[in-house]
Amino acid sequence: MSETLFEHWLAEAVRIREQHRAGASLLTRDGTTAELNRMGAMRWYLHPAITDTSTQSLYVHELTLPAGSRSGRMRVQGGIVHFVLEGSGHTVVDGRPHSWEADDVIALPIRETGVVYQHVNDGDGPARLLVVWPNFDSALGPEAGVELTVLEDCPEYGSEHGDGAG
């Protein structure tokens, strides 16, 4: 007799539990890999594709913006929290700028129609933000109820890849 969907579900729960038990609970910046993507320079700490950690229930990455630069501009559902680790600048949320500096928190609201945001580094040095949001992908899909759309690439990505979205 072939495995039932219920048995598959139970086995998957055990597999995930064991994966979490064996995964790392301490994640260091040196243990991350920097990537340049359409939103900017990121270092991922937690992501569903990183399976050697004790949890995949959150997305956590560090976003670094060079002096005078900006992130890509994106529409998301909201519910994303940005902890400003270093630097100063502003974030445009649905067309309204909000200034920030080190030790501030930027909390994107959850909206039915989504939120459009973009970070701008107004300072003389790099801006670093620790970005956190729940991983609802398993239940809701990666778009979490609103179409994910990168509306404008960060300048560094477009210049290196020549295929920017905006």
C-alpha positions, 0 to 999 in steps of 0.5 A: 500500500502506498503512503497516504497523504496523512502519513506523508504529512506526519513524516514531513513533520518529523523530518523538519523537527529533526532538521531544526534540532540539528541546525545551528542556533548561533548565526554569525555575520562571518558565516553569511555570504554577501549577495547583490540582488535587485534590492541591494547588497544582502547577507542572509541569516535565515531563509527557507532555503538555508536548511542548516539553521534551527528555524526557518520560521523567519526571513532575516537579512542584513541590507547594506546601502552605500553612501548616497545610494538607495535600495530597489523599490518594491511592493509587498504585503507589509509586516516587515521590520527594519532595524537600523544598525548603522547610518542615516537616511529615509524610507519612502512608504507609499510616496511619503518619506520617513527619516531614520538613523542608527538605532531606529526601527522602520515598521512597514504596515500591512495593507490589503493592497500592499505597500510600496517602499524604498530605502535611501541612504542620505549619510556619508557612510554605509547604511546597514539595516537588519530586516525581519519578517515572518515566513508565511510562504508555506501557508500563503505562498511567497507573495503572501496575498499581494503580487510581489513586484520589484518596481525599480532595481538598486543602481548597483544591480542594474549597472552590473547586470544590465537587465534592470527592471526600472 
